[in-house]
């Protein structure tokens, strides 16, 4: 299989990789760039665990072919905060008990970030709409919605 050169920006850093055209953005992020915060859940775009931002919009990285990221800007959970300097959403999820097993958390936070970037003070219906496609099997969503709402009020 012919490989293709791929140039894109990930978490603010320009990357140039050679990838097979059948590889997903999720595979490239996790396997080639070792950005394992983005999770492989269902692999068919149903759970949202692999949500990243592509040019500011949430996408399921398991469904995006890596070559489609050419010239684009990708933001993963690793790009929004550090252990010593958490993003307000990360702090909000901790403070509101919105992190249980943590598997869905990166995707939820990335979907919430996209929402807050375009609507800094979202309503509960807007929050719920932004989270469609992101499944959590632990919290029942109440704490997640509270966390996003609290960050939006700040």
C-alpha positions in Angstrom: 0.0 0.0 0.0 1.4 3.4 -1.0 2.1 5.7 1.9 1.3 9.4 1.9 3.0 12.3 3.5 0.8 14.1 6.0 1.5 17.6 7.3 -0.8 18.9 10.0 -0.7 20.7 13.4 -1.4 18.7 16.6 -1.8 20.6 19.8 0.0 23.6 18.3 3.0 21.6 16.9 3.4 21.1 13.2 3.8 17.4 12.4 5.0 15.6 9.3 4.3 11.9 9.0 4.2 9.2 6.4 1.0 7.2 6.7 -0.9 4.5 4.9 -4.1 5.9 3.4 -6.2 3.4 5.3 -5.2 4.6 8.8 -7.5 6.6 10.9 -6.7 9.8 12.7 -7.2 7.9 16.0 -4.6 5.4 15.0 -2.1 8.1 14.1 -2.7 10.0 17.3 -2.4 7.1 19.6 0.2 4.9 17.8 2.4 7.3 16.0 2.2 10.4 18.2 1.7 8.5 21.5 -1.2 10.8 22.4 -3.2 8.1 24.2 -5.7 10.5 26.0 -7.9 10.1 23.0 -9.6 6.7 23.5 -10.7 3.9 21.2 -14.2 3.0 22.3 -16.6 1.6 19.8 -14.6 2.2 16.7 -17.7 3.1 14.7 -18.4 6.7 15.8 -21.1 5.9 18.3 -19.5 6.5 21.7 -17.5 9.7 21.4 -14.5 8.5 23.4 -12.3 9.4 20.5 -13.6 13.0 20.1 -10.9 15.5 19.1 -11.2 19.0 17.6 -10.4 19.5 14.0 -10.1 23.1 13.2 -12.2 23.8 16.3 -15.0 21.3 15.5 -15.5 18.0 17.3 -15.0 14.9 15.2 -14.8 11.2 15.9 -11.1 10.4 15.3 -12.0 6.8 14.7 -14.0 7.8 11.6 -11.6 10.4 10.1 -9.0 9.0 7.8 -5.6 10.4 8.8 -5.0 11.8 5.3 -8.1 14.1 5.8 -6.2 15.9 8.5 -3.8 17.3 5.9 -3.2 21.0 6.6 -5.7 20.9 9.5 -5.3 21.8 13.1 -6.0 19.0 15.6 -6.5 19.5 19.3 -6.5 16.6 21.7 -7.1 16.4 25.4 -3.3 16.6 25.9 -3.3 20.0 24.2 -5.6 21.8 26.6 -4.0 21.4 30.0 -1.2 19.8 32.0 -1.1 18.0 35.3 0.1 21.3 36.9 -2.1 23.6 34.9 -5.5 22.0 34.3 -7.9 23.5 31.8 -11.0 24.9 33.5 -13.1 22.1 32.1 -10.7 19.5 33.6 -11.0 21.3 36.9 -14.8 21.5 36.6 -15.1 17.8 35.9 -13.1 17.0 39.0 -14.9 19.4 41.2 -18.3 18.2 40.2 -17.6 14.5 40.3 -18.0 14.2 36.6 -15.1 11.7 36.3 -15.8 8.2 37.3 -14.0 5.5 35.3 -12.6 8.3 33.1 -12.9 6.5 29.8 -15.3 9.0 28.3 -13.9 12.0 30.0 -11.4 13.2 27.2 -14.1 13.0 24.6 -16.7 14.7 26.8 -14.2 17.5 27.6 -13.3 18.0 24.0 -17.0 18.2 22.9 -17.6 20.6 25.8 -14.6 22.8 24.8 -16.0 23.1 21.3 -19.3 24.2 22.7 -17.8 26.8 25.2 -15.6 28.1 22.4 -18.6 29.0 20.3 -21.1 29.7 23.2 -19.3 30.7 26.4 -22.6 30.6 28.5 -24.6 27.7 27.1 -28.0 26.6 28.3 -28.7 23.1 29.6 -30.3 22.2 26.2 -27.3 23.5 24.4 -25.0 21.4 26.6 -27.1 18.3 26.1 -27.1 18.9 22.3 -23.3 19.3 22.3 -22.8 16.0 24.1 -25.0 14.0 21.7 -22.8 11.1 20.5 -20.7 11.1 23.7 -21.7 8.2 25.9 -21.0 7.8 29.6 -21.8 4.6 31.3 -21.0 5.8 34.9 -22.3 9.2 35.8 -25.7 9.5 34.3 -24.6 12.9 32.8 -25.9 15.1 35.6 -22.5 15.8 37.0 -21.1 16.3 33.5 -23.7 18.9 32.6 -23.2 20.6 36.0 -19.4 20.8 35.4 -19.9 22.3 31.9 -22.5 24.7 33.1 -20.3 25.9 36.0 -17.3 26.5 33.7 -19.6 28.4 31.4 -20.7 30.7 34.2 -17.1 31.6 35.1 
